[in-house]
Amino acid sequence: MRHSVEEIQLKNGAKGLLIDIPGASVMATRIQFRAGMLYAKNKDVYELPHVVEHLAFGANAKYRDEQAFEAEFTKNGAYHNAWTSDVSVCYETECADFEWDRIMELQRVSICEPKFNEEELKSEKANVKSELTGYMNDYYRLLWPRVQQAVGEEVLDLSERRETIANIELKDIREHYRRTHTAKNMLFIIAGKIHGRRRKIIHELESWPLKEGEKFEIPISDLHAGEAVAIRRKDAENITFGFSLVTPRHLEPKETFAMNCLNHLLNGTTNSKIFGAARKRGLVYGMGSSLAVNAHNSYWDFDGEVNTENALELFDLIQEEMMKALNGEISDQDFEAAKSYALGRFQMGAQTPSQIADYYAENYFANEVVEKYDNMPNLIKGVNKAQMIELAREFAGSGIKGFAAVSSVEKAVISELMMRLNF
């Protein structure tokens, strides 16, 4: 969808993007605060930001409880959601264009005028506990925090997070909200039909009754190589694994596209060098690799599931193909095909206001960088093979690597798998 982007600084200290999409029938918003787990006052109440997020759509200055607010918010089909990460608490909405101002007012009330109470706190603590308990049965969700811990990130795993819920009191909720939900600590993205409404949108946002507060910095962790982590589950009939190679810097968009091309070559399809070859041999039903970039670090992540009897052969294949990539043994034809795939997938990724908002949010909420969507095709076309190989070598040579697996096997087996990855 054709669109234009304007970055604005509000008088109250908040900052964000207005994305004008002519003719859009939908408006999408993203309101982010640096208020995630890393900003809890201490680790005894680590899950506090998550509970605050859950309470966001509860009782407020105009509605007595979550049910009353929900009935009003969704009566014309509008959608809202919220999520919490290590860094962020983010509130999202999507609504029909004809009711954008009504939904913005409801978003203002929920974010700026919550009425935290004991009854809803009790319910949402139970809901968050249930949510985390469910995640305990998702082996990928179970292992990735352990990978983070292995490389030195100051996060808690799911079991540890769940234990902190009981410590959270109403006074903690109110303190965290007051400290983090402030104007200077807020970033926003509004995507939809902005033309003719710009002044009103800015006026509305500047009238939000938030304290000025302060802009929080994103903490920096001292990362290092970690030992293999074995998570024992007696009922695990195969090995679910994940490993991460980390470079301690933020990758630029062009570099991200270069690494995405390599991920496609290695694991993108059944014709890929690792996943495709493993699938052809009957070693693995599914595995993949991806890139994650935050303010200070970039992560090259691999994960999959493999039957125990196939694990050594799979990891030998991963080692072999990774070494070929690091040595530059990639044909020009394969590389150009990966770029073409990336360009096609990119052009398919901005067909709705929500997709456009999410595209800009990825960089803006982490680094307040605006990389225009229209610039991306040229960046993708400009990616060269030498750059891709050099980036892969940077990840492999950083010395920061974490590995975890969920299985019923002994830790020695998991340690052996990690040792096979000698790059």
Buried (B, 14 or more C-beta within 10 A) or exposed (E): BEBEBEEBEBEBBBBBBBBBBEEBEBBBBBBBBBBBBBBBEEBBBBBBBBBBBBBBBBBBEBBEBBEBBBEBBEEEEBBBEBEBBBBBBBBBBBBBBEBBBBBBEBBBBBBBBBBBBEEBBEBBBEEBBEEBEEBBEEBBBBBBBBBBBBBBBEBBBBEBBBBBBEBBBBEBBEBBBEBBBBBBBBBBBBBBBBEEBBEEBBEBBEEBEBBEBBBBEBBEBEBEBBEBBBBEBEEBEBBBBBBBBBBBBBBBBBBBBBBBBBBBBBBBEEEBBBBBBBBEEEBBEEBBBEBEBBBBBBBBBBBBBBBBEBBBBBBBBBBEBBEEBBEEEBEEEBBEBBBBBBBEEBEEBBEBBBBBBBBBBBBBBBBBEEBEBEEBEEBBEEBEBEBBBBBBBBBBEBEBBBBBBBBBBEBEBBBBBBEBBEB
